[in-house]
Amino acid sequence: MKQGEDKVHVRKVGYVKRDTTKKRKPYHRVKKPPMFKTPRLLQKLFVSCRETFKGPATVPSPQDVNKLAHILDNMKPEDVGLSKDLQFFKPGGIVKENPRVTYTTIYQCDNFSLCIFFLPTNGVIHLHNHPRMIVFSKLILGETHIKSYDWVDLAVSHNMLQQPSKMRLAKLKANNVYKAPCDTSVLYPKKGGNMHEFTAITPCVVLDVTGPPYSKEDDKDCSYYKDHPYSDFPNIEIGEVKDENDYYGWLEEIEMSQNSQMDRIEYMGPPVIDHNIYFIP
C-alpha cells in the first residue's frame, strides 16, 4: 500500500486505525535505508508478486504460485528489517490481558498487498475469510497455533438445506502449532483454508501476500466467524459429504468485535523499488 492513503489502508485491510505508543512498535525509528540497500529477497518477492497478480480476472498459474511460495520460504526477519534482539521478541516485553495485534503495510496496489502482522504472546487474529483471494502466509518469527476451514459445497447434498440459521458447514483444514522457520501456507478462494485464525504462543511475525487486497467496492470485504463443533447440531445430517476421517464444524458469521481490531503502524523497514524496469538476474 502507498503510505499516507489512510482511507484505502483501512478500507482494504478491514481494521481500524489507532495510535500506538513507541514501546509497541517492533521497528526502531531510524532513517530508511536508500533504495539500493533493499534486501534482494524482498525486492525479488515484490517483482514476483507483480508478475503473479495481474488483476482480479487473472488466475495465477501453478508455476507462479510455486515460485512466489519458494521466495517466501527463504525469507528471514532481516529481509524486512527485523531482528530477534528487538524488545518485542523478549520474554515479558509486551504482555497484556487482551494483547492487540499490530500490522504494517510494505506495499499495496489494486492487484496485491504485502503486509506484516505482529502478534504478541496470546495475541489473536480471529477467524476471518479471504473472498476471491489467494493468500500466502509466511511465519518468519515465533510460534503460533493456526486453525483454518474451507466451505463445504452446499450443492453436493440436499441435506445441506437443513443447516441451522446463519450457520454454514465448513471442513477443518488445519489445527496445528507452527514454529518458524516453516513452509509458506497458501490458501485459495475455495481451498487451502480460506477462513483462518492465528493464536500466538510466543511473539510472532507473519508476512502476508494477498492478491487481490480486500475491497468493499469489489465485494471482497473481510468477514469474521465463530466456529461451532458439528456435534452442537446433532440432528443435522450431512450425508455423503462427511468422511469419517475428516472434521467438520459450523461457522457463524459475526460482527467484528472490539478485540478483533488491530493497530496500524508506519512501515519502517527497507522499501521496495516500484518501477517496471527493475530486474533481478
ZIBELCOR-V189693 format. One record per residue. N is the residue number from 1. RES is the residue in three letters. PHI is phi in whole degrees, -180 to 180 (999 if undefined). Layout:
n:N res:RES phi:PHI
n:N res:RES phi:PHI
//
This chain:
n:1 res:MET phi:999
n:2 res:LYS phi:-73
n:3 res:GLN phi:-67
n:4 res:GLY phi:94
n:5 res:GLU phi:-94
n:6 res:ASP phi:-61
n:7 res:LYS phi:-62
n:8 res:VAL phi:-68
n:9 res:HIS phi:-57
n:10 res:VAL phi:-73
n:11 res:ARG phi:-65
n:12 res:LYS phi:-84
n:13 res:VAL phi:-87
n:14 res:GLY phi:89
n:15 res:TYR phi:-129
n:16 res:VAL phi:-83
n:17 res:LYS phi:-92
n:18 res:ARG phi:-136
n:19 res:ASP phi:-71
n:20 res:THR phi:-123
n:21 res:THR phi:-80
n:22 res:LYS phi:-61
n:23 res:LYS phi:-69
n:24 res:ARG phi:-85
n:25 res:LYS phi:-82
n:26 res:PRO phi:-69
n:27 res:TYR phi:-96
n:28 res:HIS phi:-76
n:29 res:ARG phi:-82
n:30 res:VAL phi:-125
n:31 res:LYS phi:-62
n:32 res:LYS phi:-63
n:33 res:PRO phi:-68
n:34 res:PRO phi:-63
n:35 res:MET phi:-61
n:36 res:PHE phi:-73
n:37 res:LYS phi:-92
n:38 res:THR phi:-57
n:39 res:PRO phi:-55
n:40 res:ARG phi:-59
n:41 res:LEU phi:-67
n:42 res:LEU phi:-64
n:43 res:GLN phi:-67
n:44 res:LYS phi:-64
n:45 res:LEU phi:-62
n:46 res:PHE phi:-61
n:47 res:VAL phi:-63
n:48 res:SER phi:-66
n:49 res:CYS phi:-63
n:50 res:ARG phi:-64
n:51 res:GLU phi:-78
n:52 res:THR phi:-84
n:53 res:PHE phi:-102
n:54 res:LYS phi:-115
n:55 res:GLY phi:134
n:56 res:PRO phi:-63
n:57 res:ALA phi:-88
n:58 res:THR phi:-104
n:59 res:VAL phi:-97
n:60 res:PRO phi:-59
n:61 res:SER phi:-74
n:62 res:PRO phi:-57
n:63 res:GLN phi:-65
n:64 res:ASP phi:-67
n:65 res:VAL phi:-64
n:66 res:ASN phi:-66
n:67 res:LYS phi:-64
n:68 res:LEU phi:-66
n:69 res:ALA phi:-64
n:70 res:HIS phi:-65
n:71 res:ILE phi:-63
n:72 res:LEU phi:-64
n:73 res:ASP phi:-56
n:74 res:ASN phi:-96
n:75 res:MET phi:-79
n:76 res:LYS phi:-123
n:77 res:PRO phi:-53
n:78 res:GLU phi:-62
n:79 res:ASP phi:-69
n:80 res:VAL phi:-119
n:81 res:GLY phi:79
n:82 res:LEU phi:-110
n:83 res:SER phi:-137
n:84 res:LYS phi:-66
n:85 res:ASP phi:-82
n:86 res:LEU phi:-65
n:87 res:GLN phi:-57
n:88 res:PHE phi:-56
n:89 res:PHE phi:-97
n:90 res:LYS phi:-88
n:91 res:PRO phi:-55
n:92 res:GLY phi:79
n:93 res:GLY phi:-65
n:94 res:ILE phi:-140
n:95 res:VAL phi:-131
n:96 res:LYS phi:-136
n:97 res:GLU phi:-62
n:98 res:ASN phi:-123
n:99 res:PRO phi:-64
n:100 res:ARG phi:-95
n:101 res:VAL phi:-87
n:102 res:THR phi:-115
n:103 res:TYR phi:-139
n:104 res:THR phi:-144
n:105 res:THR phi:-112
n:106 res:ILE phi:-74
n:107 res:TYR phi:-162
n:108 res:GLN phi:-151
n:109 res:CYS phi:-138
n:110 res:ASP phi:-67
n:111 res:ASN phi:-95
n:112 res:PHE phi:-161
n:113 res:SER phi:-139
n:114 res:LEU phi:-119
n:115 res:CYS phi:-129
n:116 res:ILE phi:-120
n:117 res:PHE phi:-114
n:118 res:PHE phi:-111
n:119 res:LEU phi:-110
n:120 res:PRO phi:-71
n:121 res:THR phi:-52
n:122 res:ASN phi:74
n:123 res:GLY phi:-69
n:124 res:VAL phi:-131
n:125 res:ILE phi:-99
n:126 res:HIS phi:-68
n:127 res:LEU phi:-55
n:128 res:HIS phi:-148
n:129 res:ASN phi:-113
n:130 res:HIS phi:-139
n:131 res:PRO phi:-63
n:132 res:ARG phi:54
n:133 res:MET phi:-128
n:134 res:ILE phi:-111
n:135 res:VAL phi:-127
n:136 res:PHE phi:-107
n:137 res:SER phi:-119
n:138 res:LYS phi:-121
n:139 res:LEU phi:-78
n:140 res:ILE phi:-103
n:141 res:LEU phi:-152
n:142 res:GLY phi:95
n:143 res:GLU phi:-136
n:144 res:THR phi:-145
n:145 res:HIS phi:-97
n:146 res:ILE phi:-124
n:147 res:LYS phi:-120
n:148 res:SER phi:-144
n:149 res:TYR phi:-134
n:150 res:ASP phi:-122
n:151 res:TRP phi:-66
n:152 res:VAL phi:-88
n:153 res:ASP phi:-67
n:154 res:LEU phi:-65
n:155 res:ALA phi:-74
n:156 res:VAL phi:-79
n:157 res:SER phi:-151
n:158 res:HIS phi:-67
n:159 res:ASN phi:-67
n:160 res:MET phi:-66
n:161 res:LEU phi:-65
n:162 res:GLN phi:-93
n:163 res:GLN phi:-65
n:164 res:PRO phi:-62
n:165 res:SER phi:-60
n:166 res:LYS phi:66
n:167 res:MET phi:-111
n:168 res:ARG phi:-141
n:169 res:LEU phi:-75
n:170 res:ALA phi:-138
n:171 res:LYS phi:-106
n:172 res:LEU phi:-70
n:173 res:LYS phi:-106
n:174 res:ALA phi:-149
n:175 res:ASN phi:-157
n:176 res:ASN phi:-137
n:177 res:VAL phi:-98
n:178 res:TYR phi:-123
n:179 res:LYS phi:-129
n:180 res:ALA phi:-70
n:181 res:PRO phi:-83
n:182 res:CYS phi:-146
n:183 res:ASP phi:-67
n:184 res:THR phi:-71
n:185 res:SER phi:-96
n:186 res:VAL phi:-125
n:187 res:LEU phi:-116
n:188 res:TYR phi:-116
n:189 res:PRO phi:-56
n:190 res:LYS phi:-124
n:191 res:LYS phi:-158
n:192 res:GLY phi:92
n:193 res:GLY phi:99
n:194 res:ASN phi:-61
n:195 res:MET phi:-100
n:196 res:HIS phi:-140
n:197 res:GLU phi:-141
n:198 res:PHE phi:-114
n:199 res:THR phi:-130
n:200 res:ALA phi:-75
n:201 res:ILE phi:-88
n:202 res:THR phi:-128
n:203 res:PRO phi:-55
n:204 res:CYS phi:-129
n:205 res:VAL phi:-129
n:206 res:VAL phi:-121
n:207 res:LEU phi:-97
n:208 res:ASP phi:-113
n:209 res:VAL phi:-114
n:210 res:THR phi:-125
n:211 res:GLY phi:-138
n:212 res:PRO phi:-79
n:213 res:PRO phi:-71
n:214 res:TYR phi:-61
n:215 res:SER phi:-161
n:216 res:LYS phi:-64
n:217 res:GLU phi:-62
n:218 res:ASP phi:-99
n:219 res:ASP phi:58
n:220 res:LYS phi:-126
n:221 res:ASP phi:-85
n:222 res:CYS phi:-81
n:223 res:SER phi:-117
n:224 res:TYR phi:-113
n:225 res:TYR phi:-139
n:226 res:LYS phi:-116
n:227 res:ASP phi:-97
n:228 res:HIS phi:-123
n:229 res:PRO phi:-60
n:230 res:TYR phi:-57
n:231 res:SER phi:-68
n:232 res:ASP phi:-66
n:233 res:PHE phi:-129
n:234 res:PRO phi:-66
n:235 res:ASN phi:-86
n:236 res:ILE phi:-94
n:237 res:GLU phi:-95
n:238 res:ILE phi:-114
n:239 res:GLY phi:51
n:240 res:GLU phi:-71
n:241 res:VAL phi:-67
n:242 res:LYS phi:-82
n:243 res:ASP phi:-106
n:244 res:GLU phi:-63
n:245 res:ASN phi:-93
n:246 res:ASP phi:-108
n:247 res:TYR phi:-117
n:248 res:TYR phi:-122
n:249 res:GLY phi:-145
n:250 res:TRP phi:-102
n:251 res:LEU phi:-104
n:252 res:GLU phi:-109
n:253 res:GLU phi:-71
n:254 res:ILE phi:-130
n:255 res:GLU phi:-73
n:256 res:MET phi:-66
n:257 res:SER phi:-81
n:258 res:GLN phi:-60
n:259 res:ASN phi:-80
n:260 res:SER phi:-90
n:261 res:GLN phi:-73
n:262 res:MET phi:-124
n:263 res:ASP phi:-95
n:264 res:ARG phi:-101
n:265 res:ILE phi:-126
n:266 res:GLU phi:-71
n:267 res:TYR phi:-74
n:268 res:MET phi:-113
n:269 res:GLY phi:-86
n:270 res:PRO phi:-65
n:271 res:PRO phi:-82
n:272 res:VAL phi:-98
n:273 res:ILE phi:-97
n:274 res:ASP phi:-103
n:275 res:HIS phi:-153
n:276 res:ASN phi:-78
n:277 res:ILE phi:-100
n:278 res:TYR phi:-68
n:279 res:PHE phi:-139
n:280 res:ILE phi:-113
n:281 res:PRO phi:-67
//
